[in-house]
Amino acid sequence: MKKLITLALLLMATVTFAQNKNAKATLEVDGVCGMCKTRIEKAAIKTKGVKSALWSVETHQLNLIFNDEKTSVETIVKNITAAGHDTKDLKATDEAYAKVHPCCKYRDDVVKEDHKKS
């Protein structure tokens, strides 16, 4: 009986350690301005389980803290692309991209150059 209880406790400890309530990830997300920053962070935060999302206009890096019991990086990426922003691994649909503000058209070289000047 003691062996059974010990085995059960060991199994529960293993399962507990496998779940990370404060998982961290960094994603590359395309965007050019403060409005993009707001849209990207909002798309990530609205994902159930995401605790923090901070995107840098300069580096295009999105730093995340999330509960991997409730969500995954793949789910977060899908929400970001649905908001119209490309990631390194998944591109936004043309329909989603068309909905972003004209100054946020990060695929347009002229828009990117305009943002570099300001």
C-alpha positions in Angstrom: 0.0 0.0 0.0 2.9 2.4 0.8 4.3 1.8 -2.6 1.0 2.7 -4.3 0.7 5.9 -2.3 4.4 6.8 -3.1 3.8 6.1 -6.7 0.7 8.3 -6.8 2.4 11.2 -5.1 5.4 10.9 -7.5 3.0 11.0 -10.5 1.1 14.0 -9.1 4.4 15.9 -8.6 5.5 15.1 -12.1 2.2 16.4 -13.6 2.4 19.5 -11.4 5.9 20.4 -12.6 5.0 19.9 -16.2 2.4 22.7 -16.1 3.8 26.2 -16.2 1.5 29.0 -15.1 4.1 31.7 -16.0 5.5 30.4 -19.3 7.5 33.0 -21.3 7.8 33.3 -25.0 9.2 35.9 -27.5 7.7 36.2 -31.0 8.6 38.3 -34.0 5.6 40.3 -35.1 5.4 42.7 -38.0 4.2 46.3 -37.4 5.4 49.9 -37.8 3.9 52.2 -35.2 2.1 52.8 -31.8 -1.3 51.8 -33.3 0.3 48.5 -34.4 1.7 48.1 -30.8 -1.8 48.6 -29.3 -3.4 46.2 -31.8 -0.8 43.4 -31.4 -0.8 43.6 -27.6 -4.6 43.7 -27.4 -4.8 40.6 -29.7 -2.4 38.7 -27.5 -4.0 39.8 -24.2 -7.5 38.9 -25.2 -6.3 35.3 -25.5 -7.4 33.4 -22.4 -4.4 32.7 -20.2 -2.1 35.5 -21.4 -0.9 37.6 -18.5 1.4 40.0 -20.2 2.1 41.1 -23.7 4.7 43.8 -24.6 5.6 44.6 -28.2 8.5 46.8 -29.3 8.2 49.0 -32.3 12.0 49.1 -32.7 12.7 45.3 -32.4 9.3 43.9 -33.5 9.6 41.5 -30.5 6.5 40.5 -28.6 7.4 39.3 -25.1 4.7 37.1 -23.5 3.9 35.7 -20.1 1.1 33.1 -20.2 -0.4 30.1 -18.5 0.3 27.1 -20.7 -2.5 25.2 -19.0 -5.0 27.7 -20.6 -3.3 28.6 -24.0 -0.4 27.9 -26.3 1.9 30.0 -28.4 0.1 28.7 -31.5 -3.3 30.1 -30.2 -1.7 33.5 -29.4 -0.2 33.6 -32.9 -3.5 32.8 -34.5 -5.1 35.7 -32.6 -2.4 38.1 -33.7 -2.7 37.1 -37.3 -6.4 37.5 -37.1 -5.8 41.1 -36.0 -3.9 41.6 -39.3 -0.2 41.2 -38.2 2.2 38.7 -39.6 4.5 36.6 -37.4 7.6 34.8 -38.3 5.7 31.5 -38.6 2.3 32.6 -39.8 1.1 35.3 -42.1 -2.2 37.3 -41.6 -4.8 36.7 -44.3 -5.2 39.4 -46.9 -8.7 40.1 -45.4 -7.3 40.7 -41.9 -4.4 42.8 -43.2 -6.8 45.0 -45.2 -8.6 45.9 -42.0 -5.5 47.6 -40.4 -5.3 51.4 -40.5 -3.6 52.8 -43.7 -0.6 54.0 -41.6 -0.1 50.5 -40.3 0.4 48.8 -43.7 3.7 47.2 -42.7 4.0 45.3 -45.9 4.1 48.5 -47.9 7.7 49.8 -48.4 6.5 53.5 -48.6 4.7 53.2 -45.3 7.8 51.6 -43.7 10.0 54.4 -45.0 7.6 57.0 -43.7 7.8 55.5 -40.2 11.6 55.4 -40.3 11.7 59.2 -41.0 9.5 60.1 -38.0 
